[in-house]
Amino acid sequence: MLTRSLGSTGPRVSALGLGCMGMSALYGDADRGESIATVHAALDAGVTLLDTGDFYGMGHNELLIREALSTAPAGLRDQAVISVKFGALRGPDGSWGGMDGRPAAVKNFAAYSLQRLGVDHIDVYRIARVDPGVPIEETVGAIAELVQAGYVRHIGLSEAGADTVRRAAATAPIADLQIEYSLISRGIEERILPATRELGVGITAYGVLSRGLISGHFTADRRLAADDFRAHSPRFQGDNLRHNLGLVEALRRIAADKGVTVAQIAIAWVLARGEDIVPLVGARTRERLSEALGALDVKLEESDLAAIERAVPPGAAAGDRYAEEQMTMLDSER
Ligand SMILES: NC(=O)c1ccc[n+]([C@@H]2O[C@H](COP(=O)([O-])OP(=O)(O)OC[C@H]3O[C@@H](n4cnc5c(N)ncnc54)[C@H](OP(=O)(O)O)[C@@H]3O)[C@@H](O)[C@H]2O)c1
């Protein structure tokens, strides 16, 4: 397995991480047994980075990871680097109640995550969205205290903009910024990526398949449950969806010429954007995982990259990456 460092201060991890969100929430039903088998298969293949959030199914995802790790062979279990997001407030009905980045809340969230995960430390800890009511210095400062006390190893950020990344990095060492980055979500290139590179902060890229939209498997007739993220995502609606799936067909021709799949092209493109970037893939079956891992063997030549850029130029997607209300919560979009 290829490895990459999470920034200049973070851990060395597999070049592809496994994002576990879809095993508990947001993409419709997932099979528990297959989810656990997927985590085992990932560890067995050398994947070390597992990403979760305490709010993914209100603790469900952390408990799932605990079960997967406790039933994995000891050698594999010990290699896991667990990245946890916190801060999102949920109601029993699944509703969203904003963010809480106050220092006391940070420590409270961490105490519960440690219990649910059944670990004595969290490898990378980050607030899922910058809390607009709490200076980032306070939120990061509280995680730094958890690092001092041995409960957390590294501090991360999520969907933070360049100015916030600078303020956070001036407060404590920041391993990585987790942020959406894909062929059709290139917003980080203008200001955020230059800042993280200057500061030695790594990127863990999520949504590299734009939540399945550019995986080559998504079809216009797919029925989505009301609580599926994609049922409300602008990119998956009507004319936008038709346009975006047209981009996928252009990618499919390039993939076919190389004898690989569309998902592998999309993941390989993100991998090729820099050694400081670790894509998270949201596989929740062994079949999808195997396809995603195949991207590590795809070598994109200059001519391939140029063909991909012609097929999907920057800004080619129709529709924002989040619905309007969720966009307002993104510090990275300010
Ligand atoms: N920091 C943040 O704000 C944030 C936000 C979102 C996610 N994340 C993290 O990033 C991880 C990845 O995000 P994501 O799940 O949205 O990303 P993604 O990898 O772009 O999308 C996953 C979706 O792609 C589909 N897919 C099709 N082929 C696939 C393949 N070969 N490998 C993997 N997936 C394939 C899956 O399909 P099926 O329907 O077949 O399962 C799933 O619905 C999450 O699990 C989470 O840990 C972070």
PDBQT file of the ligand as one rigid body, heavy atoms in Angstrom, charges set to zero:
ROOT
HETATM    1  N1  LIG A 401     -15.755  16.620   6.347  1.00  0.00    +0.000 N 
HETATM    2  C1  LIG A 401     -16.921  16.569   5.763  1.00  0.00    +0.000 C 
HETATM    3  O1  LIG A 401     -17.667  17.560   5.729  1.00  0.00    +0.000 OA
HETATM    4  C2  LIG A 401     -17.368  15.309   5.083  1.00  0.00    +0.000 A 
HETATM    5  C3  LIG A 401     -18.534  15.310   4.317  1.00  0.00    +0.000 A 
HETATM    6  C4  LIG A 401     -18.905  14.119   3.695  1.00  0.00    +0.000 A 
HETATM    7  C5  LIG A 401     -18.133  12.989   3.831  1.00  0.00    +0.000 A 
HETATM    8  N2  LIG A 401     -17.010  13.009   4.597  1.00  0.00    +0.000 N 
HETATM    9  C6  LIG A 401     -16.188  11.790   4.785  1.00  0.00    +0.000 C 
HETATM   10  O2  LIG A 401     -15.674  11.391   3.537  1.00  0.00    +0.000 OA
HETATM   11  C7  LIG A 401     -16.045  10.048   3.262  1.00  0.00    +0.000 C 
HETATM   12  C8  LIG A 401     -16.255   9.885   1.777  1.00  0.00    +0.000 C 
HETATM   13  O3  LIG A 401     -17.309  10.763   1.364  1.00  0.00    +0.000 OA
HETATM   14  P1  LIG A 401     -18.458  10.299   0.421  1.00  0.00    +0.000 P 
HETATM   15  O4  LIG A 401     -18.967   8.996   0.914  1.00  0.00    +0.000 OA
HETATM   16  O5  LIG A 401     -19.417  11.392   0.222  1.00  0.00    +0.000 OA
HETATM   17  O6  LIG A 401     -17.651  10.145  -0.898  1.00  0.00    +0.000 OA
HETATM   18  P2  LIG A 401     -17.697   9.451  -2.260  1.00  0.00    +0.000 P 
HETATM   19  O7  LIG A 401     -16.663   8.395  -2.205  1.00  0.00    +0.000 OA
HETATM   20  O8  LIG A 401     -17.642  10.548  -3.235  1.00  0.00    +0.000 OA
HETATM   21  O9  LIG A 401     -19.125   8.798  -2.443  1.00  0.00    +0.000 OA
HETATM   22  C9  LIG A 401     -19.535   7.572  -1.923  1.00  0.00    +0.000 C 
HETATM   23  C10 LIG A 401     -20.669   7.089  -2.778  1.00  0.00    +0.000 C 
HETATM   24  O10 LIG A 401     -20.121   6.677  -4.025  1.00  0.00    +0.000 OA
HETATM   25  C11 LIG A 401     -20.651   5.446  -4.401  1.00  0.00    +0.000 C 
HETATM   26  N3  LIG A 401     -19.626   4.623  -5.094  1.00  0.00    +0.000 N 
HETATM   27  C12 LIG A 401     -19.748   4.086  -6.322  1.00  0.00    +0.000 A 
HETATM   28  N4  LIG A 401     -18.635   3.420  -6.654  1.00  0.00    +0.000 NA
HETATM   29  C13 LIG A 401     -17.802   3.517  -5.624  1.00  0.00    +0.000 A 
HETATM   30  C14 LIG A 401     -16.508   3.014  -5.374  1.00  0.00    +0.000 A 
HETATM   31  N5  LIG A 401     -15.852   2.260  -6.254  1.00  0.00    +0.000 N 
HETATM   32  N6  LIG A 401     -15.918   3.292  -4.206  1.00  0.00    +0.000 NA
HETATM   33  C15 LIG A 401     -16.558   4.041  -3.288  1.00  0.00    +0.000 A 
HETATM   34  N7  LIG A 401     -17.809   4.544  -3.461  1.00  0.00    +0.000 NA
HETATM   35  C16 LIG A 401     -18.431   4.278  -4.631  1.00  0.00    +0.000 A 
HETATM   36  C17 LIG A 401     -21.091   4.766  -3.136  1.00  0.00    +0.000 C 
HETATM   37  O11 LIG A 401     -22.052   3.960  -3.634  1.00  0.00    +0.000 OA
HETATM   38  P3  LIG A 401     -23.023   2.863  -3.047  1.00  0.00    +0.000 P 
HETATM   39  O12 LIG A 401     -24.343   3.548  -3.056  1.00  0.00    +0.000 OA
HETATM   40  O13 LIG A 401     -22.917   1.730  -4.004  1.00  0.00    +0.000 OA
HETATM   41  O14 LIG A 401     -22.542   2.504  -1.673  1.00  0.00    +0.000 OA
HETATM   42  C18 LIG A 401     -21.449   5.933  -2.230  1.00  0.00    +0.000 C 
HETATM   43  O15 LIG A 401     -22.815   6.243  -2.436  1.00  0.00    +0.000 OA
HETATM   44  C19 LIG A 401     -17.281   9.808   4.118  1.00  0.00    +0.000 C 
HETATM   45  O16 LIG A 401     -17.477   8.440   4.375  1.00  0.00    +0.000 OA
HETATM   46  C20 LIG A 401     -16.948  10.607   5.341  1.00  0.00    +0.000 C 
HETATM   47  O17 LIG A 401     -16.116   9.831   6.190  1.00  0.00    +0.000 OA
HETATM   48  C21 LIG A 401     -16.607  14.162   5.204  1.00  0.00    +0.000 A 
ENDROOT
TORSDOF 0
